C-alpha cells in the first residue's frame, strides 16, 4: 500500500511542474507563520466540506442558509473540535460574504 506522501506526490505532479511532498511532525500551529488557536490537529483529524461553491453556481443562492458551524463537532464526533478553513462569514448576519 502506498504511503500518503507518494499518493500526494503523484497527484500533485499531474498538475504542477515542481512538487516535493514529505511527511513531518506537526509544527506548533500557534506559532508563526500559522497563528492558530490550537497547537496541533490533536491526532483525530476530520474533514468536513460545509457550504461551498455549489451554493454559488450557477447563481448565488442568497436565501439559502444550510449549515450551523456549532453542529460540526457533533457531526464529526469530536465534541472539543478545533475547526479551521477558508470560511466566509454568515452573509445573512453580516450583510456580506
C-alpha positions as CSV (number, residue, x, y, z in Angstrom):
1,X,0.0,0.0,0.0
2,X,1.5,3.4,-0.9
3,X,2.0,6.0,1.8
4,X,0.3,9.3,1.8
5,X,3.4,11.2,0.6
6,X,3.7,9.1,-2.5
7,X,-0.1,9.4,-3.3
8,X,0.1,13.2,-2.9
9,X,3.3,13.5,-4.9
10,X,1.8,11.5,-7.8
11,X,-1.5,13.5,-7.8
12,X,0.1,17.0,-7.4
13,X,2.7,16.2,-10.1
14,X,0.0,15.8,-12.6
15,X,-1.0,19.5,-12.1
16,X,2.2,21.3,-11.1
17,X,5.7,21.4,-12.7
18,X,7.6,21.1,-9.5
19,X,6.4,19.2,-6.4
20,X,8.0,18.0,-3.3
21,X,6.0,16.1,-0.6
22,X,7.2,14.8,2.7
23,X,5.6,13.7,6.0
24,X,6.8,15.5,9.1
25,X,5.8,16.0,12.7
26,X,3.1,18.7,13.0
27,X,4.6,22.1,14.0
28,X,3.1,24.1,16.8
29,X,0.3,25.8,14.9
30,X,0.0,28.6,17.5
31,X,3.4,29.9,16.3
32,X,4.3,31.9,13.2
33,X,3.5,31.7,10.4
34,X,0.3,29.9,11.3
35,X,-1.0,31.8,14.4
36,X,-3.9,29.4,15.1
37,X,-5.7,28.9,18.4
38,X,-4.6,25.3,18.8
39,X,-1.1,23.7,18.9
40,X,-1.9,20.8,16.5
41,X,-4.5,18.7,15.0
42,X,-4.9,16.5,18.1
43,X,-4.4,13.1,16.4
44,X,-8.0,12.7,15.4
45,X,-8.4,14.8,12.2
46,X,-11.7,15.0,10.3
47,X,-12.5,16.7,7.0
48,X,-15.9,18.3,6.6
49,X,-16.9,20.2,3.5
50,X,-19.6,22.6,4.5
51,X,-21.3,25.1,2.2
52,X,-19.0,25.8,-0.7
53,X,-19.2,26.5,-4.4
54,X,-22.4,24.5,-5.2
55,X,-24.2,27.3,-3.3
56,X,-22.8,29.9,-5.6
57,X,-23.3,28.5,-9.1
58,X,-24.9,29.0,-11.5
59,X,-26.1,31.9,-9.3
60,X,-25.5,32.7,-5.7
61,X,-28.4,31.3,-3.5
62,X,-28.6,34.3,-1.2
63,X,-31.6,33.0,0.8
64,X,-30.2,29.5,1.4
65,X,-28.8,29.0,4.9
66,X,-27.8,25.4,5.1
67,X,-25.4,24.9,7.9
68,X,-24.6,25.7,11.5
69,X,-21.0,25.5,12.4
70,X,-21.9,24.8,16.1
71,X,-23.1,21.4,14.8
72,X,-19.8,20.4,13.3
73,X,-18.3,18.9,16.5
74,X,-21.3,16.6,16.7
75,X,-21.3,15.7,13.1
76,X,-17.5,14.8,13.2
77,X,-17.8,13.0,16.6
78,X,-15.3,15.5,18.1
79,X,-17.0,17.4,21.0
80,X,-13.9,19.6,21.6
81,X,-13.3,20.2,17.9
82,X,-10.9,22.8,16.7
83,X,-12.0,24.0,13.2
84,X,-10.1,25.8,10.5
85,X,-10.8,26.6,6.9
86,X,-11.3,29.2,4.3
87,X,-14.5,30.4,5.9
88,X,-16.9,33.0,4.7
89,X,-18.9,34.9,7.3
90,X,-22.6,34.4,7.5
91,X,-24.0,36.7,4.8
92,X,-27.4,36.7,6.4
93,X,-25.9,38.1,9.6
94,X,-23.1,40.2,8.4
95,X,-24.7,41.5,5.2
96,X,-21.7,40.5,3.1
97,X,-19.7,37.3,2.4
